[in-house]
Amino acid sequence: MPELPEVETITKGLNLKFSGKTCTKIVFHRKDLRYPIPQQTIRSCCLETPILSFKRRAKYILMETQKGSIVFHLGMTGSIHQEVSSVPLRPHTHAVFSFYENKQKKVYLHYVDPRRFGLISAIKGAVTGKEKYFQDLGLEPLEHKNLGKKLMQLGAHKKQAIKKFIMDSKIIVGVGNIYASESLYEARVHPETPAGNLKNKHFIAIGLAIQKILRKAIKDGGTTLKDYVNTDGKPGYFKQKLKVYDREQQPCLTCKQKIVRLVQGGRSTFFCPYCQKEKK
């Protein structure tokens, strides 16, 4: 599933290639994804008006115009591609947006999603943050200087395991399974430790680690394990820098003890039991 670094990478790519261009046509190849696609509303917000910018909120991508915003979510397997043809080049292409590159040449944005857990929708007028997509979202991890302090305030009395806590999008957005494991390793915190058992210094370390890991992943274009590619069709390269995720029984890069895998909430967690001792 694309997480914050992957969605941020895609958003930057879309800004670079499509901001300022005018959408002239939209073709939908199905009526729904996770939810019905409001085709008429999307066209009224988007057609024949310049794209002002692309922005990310959590794992949503907003294509902004003066009339409103088109909202994209990539779900489990979604991707957005720049193409030179309106003809779907990949299976499961569900929408094609046409733009003029110049007076003679067009460029196309293809939305692809094999498992159809993604979303294409629209918001008329200005985005307030109170829309159903955004109203329950938590902290943006890269927008807070004192992220650890804010996490401490939210988690001080919680019995929830710290890994589940930082993966809760109502607490903090964009910290998916890969980045949660990597951040807790960086902070030297055991993933099963109850959030309420941690001290201020641990939350500070976790906040700094989350920001460090996410920024590194964005710099490397995200993490490709299976499906993820950016708008140019290229994979992310942060996989080569993963220190614990998907490294079960391999030696810890710090202490050489074996990395352990456990399951939390149906998701695989990877950690070093020597470097990340549980805080009782």
N, C-alpha and C positions, 0 to 999 in steps of 0.2 A: 504494500500500500504506500503510495507517495505520502511522505510526511513533510514537515515544514521546510527542510532544506530543498527537497525536490520541487515543492510547489513554489518556493521562492525563486529557484533557478528558472522554472518555466515562466513565471511572472516577469522576470527580468528579460528573458528572451522575447516574450511577446511585446513588452514595452519597446524594446530596441527595434523590432521589425514592423509593428503595426500601429503604434501611437502616431496620431496625425493623419492616418489614412481613413478613407471613407468606405464603409461597408455598402456594397451595391446590391447584393443578393444573398439570401440564405436558403439553403436546401436542407430539409430534414428528411432523413431516411427511415425514421420511425417516430411514433407518437409519444413514446415514453421511455424513461430509463428507470431510475429508482421511483420517480414520480412522473406524472404526465408533464410533457414539455409544453409550456404556454407559448405556442408558436406566434400567435398574433401579437402578444405583448412584447415578445422579444423583437419582432420586426419593427414595432412602433417605437421601441427604445433605441434601435440600432441603425436602421436603414437610412441612407442618404444624410448621415450626420457624422462629422469627424470623431474618431476615437480620441478622447482626451488623454487617457492613461489606462494602464493595467495596475491594479493593486491587489495585495494579498491580505486576507483576514483569516487567521487560523489556516485551514487547508482549503479555503475558498479563494477563487480568483475572480476579481471584479473587472469587467471591461466597461469603463465609464465613458458616457457621452453626456451632452447637455440635456438629453431627454430622460436619462436614467442609467441603469447599470445592468449588464448581462452577468449572471452569476454562474460560474462553472465550479463543479466539484468532481474530482477524478475517481472517487470511490476506491475500489481495491486495485483495479487494473487499467484505469483511464490514462489517456495521454492526449496532448495537443500538438499538432504538427504543422509546420509551414510547408506548403506544396506549390508546385507550378501548374497544377491541373486541378480542375474541379471534380474530376473523376476519382472516386474512392480507390486508393492504391492499397489499402490495408483492409482485411476483414473487420467487420464490426465498426465501420465508420458510420456514425449516426447523424452528423451534421457537418455541413461545409459552408463556411462564410467566405464570400468573395470580396476582394478589395482591389482598387487600382494601385499598382506600383507606380505607374506613370500613365500618361495618356494612351500609350499603346500596349502596355503590359499589365496583366493582372497577377495577383498573388492570392493564395487561398489558405485559410485556417481550417484544418480538419480535426474534428473531435472524435476520438476512437475510444471504445470501452467494451472489451470482450465480455465481461461479466455483468455489465449494466447496473452496477451499484452507484454509478456517478449521477450527476445532476446538471441540467442546463435550465436556468430559470431567468427571471428578470425582475427588476425593481424600478418602478416608475419614479422619476424625480430623484431627489438627493437621498443617499443612504444615511440613516440616522443611527444605526447600530441596534435599534429596537426590533428590527425585522426578525422573523421566526428563525432565520438561519444563524443570526448573530446574538440574540438576546441572552442566551445562556452560556456564552463563551467566556473563558477565563482570561488570565493574563497573557499578553504577548511577551514571550520570554526575552526578546531582543530589544524591547522598548523600555526596560526598567533598569536603572543603575543599581538599585538595591533589591534585586530579585530575591536573594536569599532571605532578606528581612520580611518581604511580603509573603514568601512561602512559609516562614516560621509563624507569622500571624494567622495564616489559614490552617496550618497543620498542628498547632501547639497541643491540642487536646484530642487529636484523632488517633484511633487505634488501627486505622488502615495502614497496610504495609507501604513503605515509602515509595516503592516502584509503582504500585497502583495509584498512589497519591499524585505523583508527577505525571502519570499518563491520563489523569482525569481532565478532560477538556473543559470542565466547569471550573477547575482550579487554574490550570495553565494549558495553553494550546500548543499543538505541534510536536510534543515530545512523545514520539511513537516508540514502539518496542525496541528498535535498534538503538535509538538515541537515549532512551531511559537506561538501558544496560550499560552503555558506554559512559554516560554521565555519572552514574553511581560508582562505576569503577574509578573514574577520574577523581571523584570526591572521597573514595575509600569508605563507602557506606554500604553495608549489607542490604540487599534488596528487600529482605523480609522484615527489617526493623520497623516497628510501628512508628509512624510519623511523630506521634506525641512523645516518644521516648528520646527523640533527638534533641541535642542542645543547639543553641544559637550558632555555634561555630560549624556544626554539621550542615545546617540550612544554608549558611553563607557559602560553604564549600560546594554544596549541591547547586546553588544558584549560579556561582561562577563556572562550575563544570558544565552545566547545561548550555550556558552562553558560549563557552569555549568550543564545545563539541559541535553545536549547531553552526557556528561561524566557520569552523574548519570544513564541515560538510558542505556548506554553501559554496565555499571557495573551490571545493573539488567537484562541484556540480551535482551533489547528492550521492546517494548510494543505490547502485543497481544490483539487486540479487536475482531478479527474474525479468520483470516486464518494463521497469522504468527507463524511459529515455527522455531527453529534453526536446525542445521544439525543432532542433536540427536532426533528431533521431539518434543522438549520441548518448551513451550511458554515463552515469555518474561514477566517479573514481574513488569515493571515500571508502568503498569496501576494502581497498588495499590497506587502509589505516585502522580498521577495526581491531580493538585490543582484546575484547572478550566475546562479542556477539558472534554466534555460529562457530565458536572455537572450542567446543566441548572436548575435554581430554587432551587438549593441546597445552603446552606450557605457558604459564603466565609470563608476560614480557618483563615483569618486574622481579618476581620471586622464583620463577620456574616451576611452581606448584601447578597442578593440573586445573584447568578451567572446568567449572561444574555447571551443569544445566539443571534447572528445576522449572516447574510449571506453576505459574501464578495467573489465576483468572483465565485459564485456557491458553495462555501465551507463554512461549519459552523465554526464560530468563537465564542469562549467562553471567557468571561472576567468579571471582577468585576468593575462596573461603579463607585464605591466609591474609590477603591484603584488605579484604572487606569483612571484618569481623562484626557479628551482629551486636547491636546495642540493646541489651536486655532492658 
